[in-house]
Amino acid sequence: MTSTTDASRKPATFLLTSTTAPGHFLRVLDLAQQLTSRGHRVLFKAKANMAAEVKAAGAEHLPYEHMLDIQDLGTLFPHASLPAWMPTIPFGFAHVRRLVLANNVQLAMELEPVLRREQVDCVVYDFFEVGAAWAAERAGIPFVSAGNMGTTLTRDELPLMFSVLPKLRHVNRIPALAHGLLGQLFSLREPREKLGLPPYKGRTAEMIQGMISPRLHIIMSHQGLAGDIPLRDRQLFVGPTTFNVPAKGQQPREAPRVAPGTVVISTTTTPGDKGLFRRVLEAVAPMNVPVLATSAGAQDVPSGLGSHIRIERYVPHDDVFPQAQALVTHGGWGTVGRALTYGLPMLVIPLFGDQPLNAQLVERAGLGRYLPLDKATPETIRAELQALLADEGIRNRMRKISADIKQLKSEQVAAQALEKIAFEGKVDTKVRATAA
C-alpha cells in the first residue's frame, strides 16, 4: 500500500519495541509493517536473534544491549530460588517484581539515547515494555501502547477482565479498591525515581498508567468483543494481528485441501494441553464430519479414528480457516483473532492464561460458544459443537465482524492514528468510535 500521509510531510521515524513472546511480538511487527508500507522509517528494539523477523516487517533491528527479554526472564526465574525459610508468597512475588522493574529501567536507559540520536517522532511499545514509555517521557516524545483484548480498559480504567471474569466482578464494583490493590502489588514509584521521573498522579493504579499509554492504546482486536461494557476513551480497535513471520528454512508448501463442512481442531500451541487434543478428537469423530486437526504441542495424539479425521502437526490458519465450517480451540488470542478475521464460528475450551477471558468474551458477543475445561466431557463437547454448527445467528454475526476487520486492516487505521500522533503530537478523540 502506498503512503497516505500528507505529501508535504517527510516520513516520520518510529521506534517500536516488544518482548519476543509470539502473541506480543507479532502484533507489534504488524504495526511495524503497516508503517513501513506507508514509507516511514521504523526502528525495532528486540532480542538479538530476531533480526530476520524484524527485517521481514521492513524495519531496522536494534538488539538489546543488556536488557533481558521477558522470555529469558521466565527461563531464569526457576533458578533464582529463595532460601528455604522464605515463603514463595510474598517473597517470591517481590523478587520477580524487582527483576521485572529493573529490566524496564535498563530498557529506558538503552532507548533514551537512541530516541535523541535518531530524532524519533513516536514510540510504540508492547504493554509489557513499560521502560519504553519512560524513555519517551524523558525525551519528550509521544508514546503509544499496544496490546490484545485483555488490555482493554473499562470506563473505570480497569482491565476488561474485572468486568467479565466472575472471580473479579465483586472487586470491579469498587474501582478505588481494585486500583488500590494493584497499586500496592506493583508500585512504579521507585523505578521512576531512578530515572528522574515524577510519580504518576491520579487514582488509577501506577501499573496501569505505565502499561497503557494515556495518549492512545492500540488494541489488536474488534470492539464488538467488549459488548456493552463502557470503555475508556483513547483506545483504538484495529483488528487482530495478520502479520506472519516467514518460516525459517522451509520451502513453501501447497495449501491443504479442505473438504466442505470441515471442522478445524486447534487446541494447543504449547505442550501441556491436559489431554484436550485427544478428548476433542474422540468426541468429534462419531459425528462423521470432516475434521482437520493440528496437533502442535499436544503430547497425546490419537490414531485410528477414521478416514474423515486428518491430523497434521501444523497447518497455516490463513490457508484453512476461510474454507472451514467451525473451529474448536483452546482460545489463544492468535487463534481467536484469526477466526474473527475469517468469520469462523468457534467452540472455545480454555486451558490457562488469558484464554478463559477470551472464551467468555467470544460467547458474550455471540460469536461462538464457551465450554469450561472441567465440563468438557466427550458428550458435552459433541453437544456444544452440534449446537454451534446449527446456529445461523453466530454465523451471521461472524460474517459482519469479519467484514469490519477487513475494512479496518485495509484502511490501516492503526498506522493513520500513529501518523497523527507523530506529526501533531495528539490523537483524534473520536478515533475509538470510528474504528468500532
N, C-alpha and C positions, 0 to 999 in steps of 0.2 A: 504494500500500500504506500502511495506517495504521501509526503508530509502534508498535513492540513494546517500547519502553523502559518501565521501571517508572513507573507513573502518579505516584508520589510524587516523581520526579526531574524537574527542569526540563530542557528541551532543552539539549544541550551546544553549545559553539561550537568548530568545527573550522577549521583553516586548511590548505588544500591548495595545492600548487604543482607545476608541471610545465613542461618545455620544450614548445614547440608542434609539435615533430616528431610527425606524426599518430599513430604507434603508441604514443608515450608520453602524449601529451595526452589521447587518447580513453580510455585506461584510468583515468586519474585523474578525468576527467569522469564516468566510470561510477561511481566511488566517491562522487563528489560528489552525483550524482543519487540514489544509494541513501540517503545520509544526509539529504538534504533531503526525500526522500519519507517519512522517518520523523520529520519535524518538527524536525530540528536546523538550526542556523544554520551555513552554510558560507561562509567567505571563500576566494576563489581568486586566488592571486597568479600573474599571467601577463602575457604581452605585451599592449600596449595595444589592439591590433586584434582581440583575442579576446573582447571583451565579449559579443557575441551568443551565442557558443558557451557561455560560462560561464553566461549567463542561462538558456540552454536547459536546463541541468542544475539550475536553481533556486538557483544560488549567487550571491554578491556578488563582483563583479570588482574586484580590486586591481591596477592596472597596475604594471609595473616602473617604478622611478624612474630609476636609472642603470645597472642591470644589463642585460646583453645576453642575448638568448635564444641558446641553442646553435645554432639555425638561422642566426642572424645572425653568430655567430662563424664558422660554416662558410663563410659568404659572404666574410668578411674575411680568412680565412687565406691564400687565394691571393695577396692583395695585400700581405701582410706578409712580403715576400721578405727573405731573408738576404743579406748580402754574398756576392759570388761565391766568395770564398776559404773560406767556411764550408760544410762538408758538411751536407746536409739531416739526415743521421743522424750524430751525435746532436743537433746544434744545433737543427734544425727541431723535433724532438720536444720538446726542452726549452722552446723558445719557446711552442709550443702549450700545454704543460703549465702554464706560468706564467700564461698568459692565462686558462685554464680555472679554475685555483685562485683567481686574483684575482677572477674573476667570482663565484665562490661565496662569497668573503669579503664582496663587495658585497651579495650576496643575504642573507647573515646579518645584515649591518648594517641593511638595509632592513626585514627581518622582525622583529627583536627588539622595536623599539618598538611594532609592531602587536600582537604577542603579548601584551605587557603592557597596552597600552591597551584592547584588545578582550577581555581576560581569556579568551584561548583555552585550551581544555581539552586539545587534542591536535593535533599537526601530522602531516600525511600528505604525503609527498614522492615524486616520481618519483626513482628511484635516481641519476639524473644530478645532481639538485639537492641536493648534499651540504650546501650552505650553510644549507638549511632545518633540517637536523638540528643544525647548530652553533648556530643561533639558539635552537632549542628547548632545547638543552642549557644555554645561558647563562641562559635564562629559567626553567629548572627545570620544563619541560613535557614530558610523554611524547611520543615521536615514532615514527612508523611509516613504513617504506619500502614502495614498490610497484614491481613490475617484471613482465617476461614470463618465460617458461620458462627463458631463458638466464641469468637472475639467480638461479635456484635454487642453493642452496649444499649441497654434499655434507657428509657427517659430518665431513670434514676442513676444512670451511669454505672450500672451493674452488668456483668456479663449475662448473656441471654439465658445461660443455664440456670440462673437464680429464678427465672420465671417459668422454666419448663420442667426441670428435674424435681420430682416430688420431695426428695430429702432436703432441698434447698428453698422450697417455696415459703416455708414458715419464716426463714431469715429474710426473704425478699419483702415481707410485709413491713419490715422496719429497716429501710435502706441505710439509715445512720448507723445501726448496729452492724450491718454487713460491711460497710466501709470501715468502721472502727476495727472490726476483727481482722480484715485484710491489712489494714494499716499496721496493726500490731505484729502480724505474721511476717510482713515484708516491707519494712521501713526502708526508704531510699535516702534518708537524710544524710547518713554518714558518707556514702559514695559521692553524693552531690557536693558535700563539703570538701572532699578531697580534690574535686575538680573546680572548686571555687564557684560553684553554682548555688543560688539561694534555695531554700526549702520550697517544696511545692505548697501552694496555697489552696484553700477551699476544703470542703468536706469530703471530696472524692478521695478514695484510697490512693496513696502515693504509687503503689504498684500499677494501678490502672492509669494514672496520669503519665507514668513513664512508658508503659507498653502501647498505649493508644494515643496517637497524636491529637492535640486539641484543634489543629487546623483541619485535618482530613484523615479519616481512616478508610482504607480501601478494603472491601470485603469481597473475596473471590467466591461469590455465590449469587443467588437471586433473592430479592427481598421477599418474595412470596413465601419462603420457608419460615419467616418470622410471624406470618399470620397477622393477627390483630394486636400483637404486643406493641405498645407505644415505644418508639425508639428515639435515641438521641439524634440530634441533627449532626451535620458534618460527617456523615458516613455515606459512602458510595458503594452500591452493589453493582459489580461489573461483570458478573457471570463467572462460572467456575474456570479453573485453570485448563487451558487447552494446549499448552506448550509441551512438546515431547522431546526428551533428550535422545539424540541418535544413539542407537545401540553400538557398543564398542566391539569391533572385530567380528561383527555378524553381517552376513550377506542379506540383502533384502529378501524377505520371504513372500511367497504368494499368499494373498489374503485367504483365510479359510472359508470354505463354503458353509453357509448357514441355511439349514432347511427351514421352510416356512413353519412358523409356530414354535421355534426353538426357545427353550428356557436356558439362560446362561446362569451358571453357578460359580460364583467367585466369593468364597467365604473367608479367605485369608491371604495376606501378602507376607506374613511373617510366621515363623514356627510357633507352635503353642496354640493351635486352634481348638484345643479341648475336644477333639474328635468331631467337630462340627461338620467338616467336609464329608466324612463318611455318613454321618447321621442324615444330612440333607440328601445325599445321593440315594441312600437306601429308602428314604421317604418318597422321593420323586419317581424312582424307577417304575413302580407299579402304575403310574399314571399313563405310561406309554406315549408321552410327548417327547419330541426330540430334545436332547439335552447336550449342551456343550459346557463342560466343567473345566476350570483352570485350577490345578492343584497347588501351584505356587509353593508356599511354605508348609503345606499340610504333610504331616508325617504318616498318617494312616489313610492310604489311598485304596479304596476297594476295587475289585475287578469282577468280571463275570456278571454284570448287571443287565446285559442285553445289548443288542446292536444299536439301539437308539440312544445309548449313552456313550458319548465321546469325551475322553479325558485327555487334556493337554497340560503340559507344565505351565505354559504361558501363552496367551494369545492377546495381541493388542486390542484393547477395548474399542478403539476407534474403528477397527475392522469388523467387529461383530455386533456391537450394540445397535447400529442403525437397522439391522435386519432382524433382530431378536424380538420376541414377544413379551418377555418378562425377565427379571433378574432376581436371583436370591443372593444376598450379600451380607457380609459382617458389618457393613456400614462405615468403612473407612472413607474419609472425605474425598479422596481421589476417585474412588469408585462411584460414590453417590453423585459427585459433581459431573462425571461423565454420563451417568444415567440421566441426570437432569438435562444435560446438553442435548442428548439424543431422544429425549421424551420416552424413556424406557421405564415402565412401572416396576416397582421393586418391593420385595419382601425383605425386611432388614432384621437380622438376628445378631445383635451386637455382642462383642466379646469384652472390650475394655476401652479405657481412654475416653475419647470424645464420641465413640460410636453409639453409646446409649442416647446421648443428646441428639446426634444426627438422626437416629431411628425415630425418636419421638417427634422431631421437627418434621420429618417426612410424613408421618401419619397425621399429625395435626393439620398439615397443609393439604391433606387429601391427595397425596402423590404416591402413596404406597401403604404398606402395612408393616406394623412393628410387632415382633414376637420376641419376648424376653428369652434369654438362653435357658433359664431354668424351667421354662414351659415348652421348650422346643422338642417335643416328642415326635417320632415319625408321623403319628396320626395328626397332630396339630400342624406340623409343617405342611403336610399334604392338604389339609383342610384350608389353611391360610393361602396357600398357593392357588388352589382351585378358586377361592373367593376372589383373589387378585386377578386371575385370568378372566373372570366373568364380569369384572367391574368396569363398565364403559365410562363411568364418571371419572375414575382415576386416569384412564387412558386419555380422555379429552383434556383434563387439566394438565397432564404431562405434555400434550401437544402444544398447548398455549405457552407453558413455561419454556419449552424448547425453542419456540419461535422468538420469544422475548430474549432469550440468551443469545441466540444467533444475531439478533439485531444489536445487542449490547457489544458483542465481540466485533461485529462488522464496523460499528461506529467508533470502536476503540475509546469508549467513554473514560476509561482509566487514564490513558495517555493524554486525552484532552484536558482532564482535570489537573494532571501533573504539569502540563504546559502552562496552564493558567496560574498555578502557584509559582512556578519557576519564573515566569515573565512579570507577574503582577504581585506576587507575594500573598495572594489571597485566593479563596475558592468561592464559587457561587453558592450562596446559602440554599439555593433551590436544587442543588445537584442531586441530593438523595431522591427527591420526588421525581426528578427527571429520569432517573435510572430504574425506578420501581417497575 
